[in-house]
Amino acid sequence: MTKIEFPQSRCQVGVSRADVTPPVGIYHRMWGAAKHDRATGIHRPLTVTALAMSAETSPEDKPDAVFVAVDHCLLWYSEMAALLDTVGDLTGISVDRITVFFSHTHAAGLMGLERIELPGGELIPDYLTSLSNEIATAVNDAVATMQSAVISYSTGRCNLATNRDFFDPDREHAVCGFNPEGTADDSVLVGRVQHAESSRPIATIVNYACHPTTLAWDNTLISPDYPGAMREVVEDATKAPCFFIQGASGDIGPRDGYTGDVTVADRNGRQLGYAVLSALENMPPASTSLKYTGAVVSGATIGTWQFFNTDDQRQSDAVAWQHIATSCEIPYRSDLPDREELQRERTEWLAKQDAAAASGDTSAAADARAMAERMTRRLVRVEHLPVSDTLPYAVQIWKLGDAIWLALDGELYNVLQRRLRKTFPDTSIVLGTLANGSKAWYIPDRDSYGKGLYQEDASVLAQGALEQLFDFLVLKIGALLQTT
């Protein structure tokens, strides 16, 4: 081999940032074990970052795709649909061109309208309106700044991510926590977005799989968790917005997590941020190839390599833009919870909570409150599912030059990401999860069923769903890569 090509995409890109930090005092309790309801302060601001993109030669006056990175865990179905409709109305962009990627921070608060009656819940409706408006403004600003750009891709390494499916020997039951014997993808895919002519930095794309669960039930502050400090590190160095995309992290989280100490979240974020900077430093100049230029006789005979501008064929390959919006019919689990039964169980747990509180048993009250919260979330998971034997699982795939971008529903186990990148080793795969929320919720791999895991309990799909989705994606991605 005497020539090395580097993955890149050439397209039009615009970026914009907005602050969407909720007010102090808003409903914040994300964790069933939490003792508080209202947020007491702000650790770091929450942001939205809009990335407007089009093919380099697109004749349309609207972007071909808009990606929005949002510092929230996710929104429920109804709240998500309302947000997309509002953003579409205020921008004039079709909703099917808008993809929201949630960072999945568990410290931003849970913005569900079913919580209006709880302390701080009265602030949720106005906040959701504000969130929609700020996203629309950011999208419009991003569209207004679209310019010819080159995205160069590189893969770094960061061991912040660890497996979190641990078997508790005392309980003889699986728990959700650091598993030192588990496997996790330590790759961090970085996209450097630069102006095509001046090489001026426009944005940095960071795709990494790790649950933002550093901060848990003891934390009472609004926080983006580790992505906040990661962005600060990257943006201080690049002077350009950082766009974070959460990867397949269903069974992945930080080793140091489930704490109330925000300094741990910042430390985790800096660890990832430095890995991103390392990957950026390893990137060659945009639109270049590395060629062997021959031997130089010195004390030793030295083989020399130099960077040259890419040829016309590489330039043409880099501007390729294709998009597929499709769905994969995946069976529901056979024991999908019944809506009426879930409501009955929730009512029973709330009654137990009240009884325990009245008797002064704070521990039992806390446990009952956590179980009531679990029933609430199960209800939210099933109430909007299509009545059928299968879920039409939404899949969006973009071929952008040498890269494949994926927008996938729910929280997928990490093995999907590892297997896809192993199957297509010469392709930069940007894998985004929790795209426009979640209908499927968790999607564990086949071997993780039957262990009593929370993720299995939270899933609505049958065992084997992840493997079925993998096969589907391989076919679709393979077909795209064969086209020119």
C-alpha positions, 0 to 999 in steps of 0.5 A: 500500500502506497496511498492512504485515503481518509474518510470525509464528507463534503456538504453544506453545514450550518450550526447554532447553539441555544441555552435551554436551562430550566428554571430552578424549582422545576420538577427534577426527580428523575430517580425513584430513589430520590428524596427531592422533587424540585431542582435546587440549583444549576450545575451547568447550563443545558443546551441545544445545538442545531446542525443544518445539513444539505448535499453540496449541490442541493438546489432546495432552499431548505436543508436536506436534514436537521439534527438537534442535540438536546441536553435532556434524558428524552421526551415522552411520545406526546411531548415529543410529537408536540415539540416536532410539530412546533419546530416544523411550524416555526422553521417551515421545515418538514418534520420528517427532516428533523432528528432530535438526538437526546444526550440522555442526561439523567440530571436535567429533570423529567419533563412529562406532562403527567407530572404537572400536579407534582411539586415543580410540575406546574413549571413544565408546560411553559418550559416545554413551550420555551424549549420548542421555541429555542430549538426552532430559533437555533434551527433557523440560525443554523440554516442561515449559516449553512456553507460549504464544509468538509467533515473529516472523521477519526476514531479515538479511544476513551475507557470512560464507558464500562459495562453496567450489567452486574450480577449481585451475588448477595441478592442473586439477581442482576443489578444496573451497575459497574461490571468489571468483567463486562465488555464496552466499546471504547471508541469515540468517533469524532467529526471535524467540520471545517469550511471547505475553502478556509478550513475555519472550524465550524463544529466538532461532532462527538459520537460516544456510547455511555449513559450519562448517569454520573449524577443520580438520586442524591443530586438536586442540581440541573446538569448535562452530566458528563457531556457538559464538561466534555463540551467545555474542553473541546470548545475551549480548544477548537473555538467551535460548537461541539455536537454530541450524539449518544451511541448504543449505551443500553448496557453502558455507563461510567465506572464512577457514577450514581453519585450526587457529586458534580465534580465526578461528572466534570471529571468524567466529561474531561476524560472524554473531552481529552480523548476527543482532542487526541482524535482531532490532533490525529486527523490529517488536513481536510481533503488530503491523501497520504502518499508514499513518496520514496526513499531518502538515503540518510544514516538509515534509508528512510521511507517518506510520506507526504500529504497531497490534495485528494484527486477528482474521484475522491472529491466526487465520492465525498459529496455523495448524499443518500437518505433512507427512511424505513422501518423494521417490523419487530415483534412485541414481547409476549408479556407486554404489560396491560395498561389497566393492570399497570394503572391498578398497580400504580394506585396500589403503590401510591396507597402503600406510600401514603400509608408508610408515610403516615406511620412514619416508616420513611424507608418503606415510603421511599421504596413504595414511591420508587415502585409507583414511579416504575409503574408510571414509566411502564404506563408511558411506555405502552400507552402510545404503542400501535395495536399490533403484533409488531412495532414498526421500528423507525430507521433513518440512514444517511450516506454522507460521502465516506460516512454512514449516519444512523438515527435509531429509536430507543436504547440499544445494547452496545454490541450492536454498535460494535458489530456494525463497525466490525462489519463495515471496518472501512466506513465511519459509522455515526450511530445515534440513539434516542432519535426523536425519543423512544417507542422501543425503549431498551433493546438488549441482545438475545443473551441478556434476556432471562437475567432479571435485568432492568433493561429487559423489564423496560423493553417492549420488544421480544427476545432477538429484537437486537439481532433482527435489527442488526441483520436489517441494518447490515442489508440497508447499509450494505446496499447504500455502500454499493451505490455511487 
